[in-house]
Structures are given as structure tokens and as C-alpha cells.
């Protein structure tokens, strides 16, 4: 019951072969998952919902082992949306507890595997104990570089965009920015995901074909792969199928990416913006330090 | 040596899947065209008149539990030649007949918006005969010169049963419109909340509702940058592999697929 197990990942001959073959083509650097279907899966097996979530988080531990094997460098998962606070209090509490337990249990292993954890979302909405554990995990793994794991928790895309706009407007009010710096790409730079590479592939399980307020701003060139499989049933073969689908749509995704790189170029040669963004990172870091001292 | 073999296997697998996909695709297209052909000779030519199209659509969608109010159409086009405007006019007509209130066309390069909008306006005017109870309105235009709309715009009037607002977007509308939001003097950091931002954005986009359904043409499922603020609950469903093969039956099939989807709003 952990995200990262100590024992080495054992793969069958065919699994290894399939990985070797798929690596001959373009591999998505950054892959995002909407891990849908835990509760439906639990219902199918007459289990209660929290057990479904338990099995779901178990699956994430597998994903984190498979991805580096395939060559994927960054994984973003949608674990808990702000909308999910509307669920029953018992279920919300169970998810919070599960989340804390997983983060605490495996801090050591996260280090051994070189995983950098980042929780994206409105952390202020979380209870203090969760904030502290989240901040500790983020601070202690911040120098790891083998795999980036972003966990969207208390997250919606609209909240993220709103927060980013707010950050920029504050910048103007504090005279850090002037009106000619206000260019929509600045919104990207102030997102929770501002350190991430572009999302290449987004996988959604359990048959839904919508994004449910996840990364809406960041996915103009992302290939969307959906499968009927429920998240706890997701296997390495499903992951390989998703990567295969990405390869089949690679030309289109690449054209889109190039177009958006051209039409929305990153902000360069603007010292004001550079200083503003450096300050922002410092503030965010300071806030994490503050959270980690919460009791 | 090993890597060459692996590379070869990779190519072969992709090739086989390409082959299967094309066979499947052309098989389906052939079947569809064949059925269409039979229908055309078995029913008299009136079947394609406006009245019958309406009756046909109404009969088909009668059982559906829910229908989208706003449909987005995401085109995959690289130049003007890829666009068969008459197919888009058909889509407008079908939407009108299935009680859709908003239809938004999108291609990220803005080919439809910047190069073909006036021909599209004209073609709709020429081809689409509206019943007395039908009202077609063009959404606000951000880029185009006002003169382009002259004589084509349909005034908002009461007394219509069916309203359809047509919008054309490009990726400019998806991202660059946010520049206006950032430079809005009325915004102060204290009152920036999702609801307030949503109000501002609604205003910028002429109060269009969020599309419940996005039809995409082409093989890749992708937003292609379509209005990020508006798509949190939008279902993305492929309607046709190619624009030129877009048929009414494909449109109705998508409506069926959409109606089966159950919305859960996070609960």
C-alpha cells in the first residue's frame, strides 16, 4: 500500500519488449491523468468508496514506476477537484486521510527514486494538517529531478486561471508591473504549473470525454486519449496504448505546438517581468515554509 | 542491430494499424454513401427539401433525453481549400432544426474567421431559407470590419420560436482576448474571484453559454486551444474524419452519443 515500493519493478518479457518497441517513436515528455472510476470500480466489487480510492492510489504507484521506464519525465494527476468538496463529509475526510498517509509513508522512497512532488491547487482550502504534510513533501523533494509528479489537489482550472490573474493584478498594484507587461502569456507564467513542460498527452479513464475543469488553459496542443477502463483496472498495456495513440497523432500535436509557440511566444528581454516572476517564486516558497511550520 | 529490428517492428505495427484504420474508414464511408444512395432513389427527391429535413431530424431526436444548447465545431484545416463551406451551412441548418441556440465554429489558425467569413455569411444567406419562426443571428465580431456584416446580419426579434446564434472563433479569441481582461482598470486584486472573472469573461465573449458539446473533425482528439474558460464540462466527440464526408446521420449519431453521457458535476 504505497506509492513507491522498495522492490524493483518486475516486467514480463512481452512487457519489456513492448516498451522497447514503443520507445522507437516519439515519447510524450509530460503525461496527465484524470483518474476516474475508483468509485464505480468499488461499487462493482461491493466495496465501499474509500476502498476504491485506496486501490486507485495503488495504481498511481504503478504508474510512477512505468513512466520512467518508457521515458516519460513528468506526470500530472487530477486527484481531488474543488468540486469534490461537495461530496459527503465522510468521503472527503477519507480522501484527505488517505492523501496524508500516502505522502508521509513514502517520503523516503520519493527521494530514492528521485521524484519531485508538487501539489497544484488552492492549498488554502485544505485543513492545516494536510497543508503541513503537503508543504513538507514539496520542500523536501524540491531538488529531485528524475521524475516530476504534480498532484492536482483542491484544484480546478478556473480557480488556477483566476489565481494567476489575481497575482498579475497584484503585481500591477504593487508597481512591479506596468500596463505594457500585461500580455496573456504572463497568465501561463503565474500558474501553479509554471515550472512544468507542456502537457503532451492527457489520459482519462472510465469513458468520459470531457476535461472537468482540469488544465484547460495548458492543453491547446495536448492529445486527449480516453478509455472505457476504470482507473483501478488501468494496466501497463493501457498506458502503452495511450502512448501509441499519441504517436499516431504526433504530427498534428507537433503542428499545434509550433503554431502556439509562434503566436504566443514566451516573454523575453523584459527585466521587470523577470524580477516579478522571481519574486513570485520566492513568495510561494516562503508560503510553503510557513505552511510546513503549521501545527 | 537490435535497435534496427525494434525500429522495423515499430514501423510495421504503425503501418498495419494505419492500414486497418483506412480500410475501416473507407468501409464505413462506402456503407454510408451506399445507404444514402439507396435512400435517394427509393424516396423521391423531396426528401432533401427543408421541410422534410426538419421532420426527419425531429423524428430522430424525439426520444433523446437531453440536447445541447450550444455546439462548438472544431475544424482541422490548414488552408482555404480544406473548407467545404456548404457542409458548414448544413451544420447550421441541422442545428437550427434540432433546437440548438448557439453554434460556434473554430479553427485555431483563424482561416474561417479571417479569410472565409464573408463567403460563409453570403452562402448562409443564399442557401438557408428560414421559416417564419426561425431567427438566425451573428454573434459579435471582434476582428472583422463592420462593413462585412452589412446586409447579412439578422436582427434579434421577439416572436421567434427558434433562435440560433452563429459565432466564428480562432485561437486569437482563446488567448489574446485575455489581454483585455488583464488591462481592465476596474479589476482590483481584492475582488478577483472566479465569479467576477467569469462575469468579465462572459462580457468579453458576448455572453455565450458554455458549449455542452464540441464536435471535432479529424482524427486527433484535441481542443486545439478552443476557448479555455468555456470548456470545463464540454463533451468532445468526433463527428467525421473529413469535412467533406459530413452527413446528417453522423450529426444525429453524435447527438445520441451525447445524450447517453451522464453529467455528474463532481459529485
Boltz contact constraints between the chains, C-beta under 6 A:
constraints:
  - contact:
      token1: [A, 20]
      token2: [B, 6]
      max_distance: 6.0
  - contact:
      token1: [A, 21]
      token2: [B, 6]
      max_distance: 6.0
  - contact:
      token1: [A, 21]
      token2: [B, 9]
      max_distance: 6.0
  - contact:
      token1: [A, 21]
      token2: [B, 10]
      max_distance: 6.0
  - contact:
      token1: [A, 24]
      token2: [B, 6]
      max_distance: 6.0
  - contact:
      token1: [A, 24]
      token2: [B, 7]
      max_distance: 6.0
  - contact:
      token1: [A, 24]
      token2: [B, 10]
      max_distance: 6.0
  - contact:
      token1: [A, 25]
      token2: [B, 10]
      max_distance: 6.0
  - contact:
      token1: [A, 81]
      token2: [B, 266]
      max_distance: 6.0
  - contact:
      token1: [A, 83]
      token2: [B, 266]
      max_distance: 6.0
  - contact:
      token1: [A, 84]
      token2: [B, 266]
      max_distance: 6.0
  - contact:
      token1: [A, 86]
      token2: [B, 266]
      max_distance: 6.0
  - contact:
      token1: [A, 86]
      token2: [B, 267]
      max_distance: 6.0
  - contact:
      token1: [A, 158]
      token2: [B, 194]
      max_distance: 6.0
  - contact:
      token1: [A, 162]
      token2: [B, 194]
      max_distance: 6.0
  - contact:
      token1: [A, 162]
      token2: [B, 197]
      max_distance: 6.0
  - contact:
      token1: [A, 166]
      token2: [B, 189]
      max_distance: 6.0
  - contact:
      token1: [A, 166]
      token2: [B, 192]
      max_distance: 6.0
  - contact:
      token1: [A, 169]
      token2: [B, 187]
      max_distance: 6.0
  - contact:
      token1: [A, 169]
      token2: [B, 189]
      max_distance: 6.0
  - contact:
      token1: [A, 170]
      token2: [B, 189]
      max_distance: 6.0
  - contact:
      token1: [A, 173]
      token2: [B, 189]
      max_distance: 6.0
  - contact:
      token1: [A, 179]
      token2: [B, 183]
      max_distance: 6.0
  - contact:
      token1: [A, 182]
      token2: [B, 182]
      max_distance: 6.0
  - contact:
      token1: [A, 182]
      token2: [B, 183]
      max_distance: 6.0
  - contact:
      token1: [A, 184]
      token2: [B, 175]
      max_distance: 6.0
  - contact:
      token1: [A, 184]
      token2: [B, 178]
      max_distance: 6.0
  - contact:
      token1: [A, 184]
      token2: [B, 179]
      max_distance: 6.0
  - contact:
      token1: [A, 209]
      token2: [B, 235]
      max_distance: 6.0
  - contact:
      token1: [A, 209]
      token2: [B, 236]
      max_distance: 6.0
  - contact:
      token1: [A, 210]
      token2: [B, 233]
      max_distance: 6.0
  - contact:
      token1: [A, 210]
      token2: [B, 234]
      max_distance: 6.0
  - contact:
      token1: [A, 210]
      token2: [B, 235]
      max_distance: 6.0
  - contact:
      token1: [A, 213]
      token2: [B, 232]
      max_distance: 6.0
  - contact:
      token1: [A, 216]
      token2: [B, 228]
      max_distance: 6.0
  - contact:
      token1: [A, 216]
      token2: [B, 231]
      max_distance: 6.0
  - contact:
      token1: [A, 217]
      token2: [B, 228]
      max_distance: 6.0
  - contact:
      token1: [A, 219]
      token2: [B, 223]
      max_distance: 6.0
  - contact:
      token1: [A, 220]
      token2: [B, 225]
      max_distance: 6.0
  - contact:
      token1: [A, 224]
      token2: [B, 221]
      max_distance: 6.0
  - contact:
      token1: [A, 224]
      token2: [B, 222]
      max_distance: 6.0
  - contact:
      token1: [A, 249]
      token2: [B, 220]
      max_distance: 6.0
  - contact:
      token1: [A, 252]
      token2: [B, 220]
      max_distance: 6.0
  - contact:
      token1: [A, 264]
      token2: [B, 175]
      max_distance: 6.0
